[in-house]
Amino acid sequence: MQKRKLKLNKYLSFFGFLLVALGWLGGGVNGGQPVWGGDGLSPAETVSQMNYEAALTELQQSFTLQGEPVNPRAVAAMMPWLSDRLPGAIAVDIEGTTADTNQFYADIAVDEAGRVTAAWEQFGERRFVVYQSMGQLTDGTYVLRVFVNTGGNAVFPSLMWVKASLDEELWWNGESRPRLTLHRRGGLVLGVGYAGDITVTGQSVTLTPAPRSGEAAMTLDLPPL
């Protein structure tokens, strides 16, 4: 019995070594470096011809990218889980979150009130995210009312303040590309069913009535960035 077990372990060790060797040989095709998108293009060849300075101005003025609204799924990617104390992900690459990508695919619609909806199928269920811009603070930060459906009938409303900026993505080969980044500056869970008025003035956000507290109103004074 003991000899049979040793023989089996010997075979398993051999096959393990063989798998590692095959993986090493496969990685040797591109020198062990990642290939972006699997298309064999260099990072420089994947950069769009977008005027990034103009695109940033458009984002800051209308919360759109080349005439299309920012994908609500990109906003939802920065929403913390209700079960977590801290937010986790707090920024997204806007150009990489358009509705025709795989990770952020969605059907996008805008209604007369300016609410932007992204809807998609996941695990056999129809899901959606909605945001509506309530205005901008003096420093350009957007205040968004966000509704997230994670499946079933539950819809979780929140406030989020976000700001766009321009920086760069660094590649493994030393090249880089311009990057339009949306940063989450903070937020507030409103509570299921909240439908109060939200007004933005200067660097302040006023909610009437105050969510979950029973007070007539609540004003948040946000420091400029």
C-alpha positions, 0 to 999 in steps of 0.5 A: 500500500505504501509503495503504491502511494509513493508511486502515485505521488511520483506520477503526480510530481512528474505531471506537475513539473510538465504543466509548469514547463509548458506554462513557462514555454508558453510565456516565452512567446512574448517574453513573459510580458502581458499582451493587452487585449490579446490582440498583440498590439503594443500599448501605443497602438491601442491609444485612441486619437481622442483629444484628451484635454477637450474630452476632460472639458466635456466631462467637466461641463456635461458629464459626457464623453464624446457626446455619450453620457458616462456609463452608469455601470462605471459609477456603480463600480465605485459604490461601496457594498452596504455590508462594508465599512469602507468603499474599496474601489474609488476611481475608474478609467472612463474611456475603458468603461463605455457601454460597448466593453465586455465588463461594462456592457449595458443598454443606455437610455436617458429620460426627460429628467436627465436620468441615465439608466444602464440595463443588462442581463446577469445570471439570468436576471435583468439588472440596472443602475441609474444616476441623475446629476443634481448639480456641481459644487463650486470646485466642479465636483458632480453630485449624483443621485444613484439607484442600484439594483443588484437583482430582484426588486431591491433598489438602493438609492445613494448620493455620490460626489465625483470629479473627473481628472486627466492623468496617465496609465503606465505600461509594462514596456515604459510607454504610457497613455493619457487617462480620463479618470473619474474619482469618487470623493465621497457619498451618502446612503439615502435609504430605500424609498427616499425621494426627497429634494436635493439641491446643490449650492456653492460647496453645499448639498441640502437634502429636504427632508433629511434621510432617515433622521426625521429632521426637516432638512440636512445640509452637507458642507463639502471642502473644495478640492 
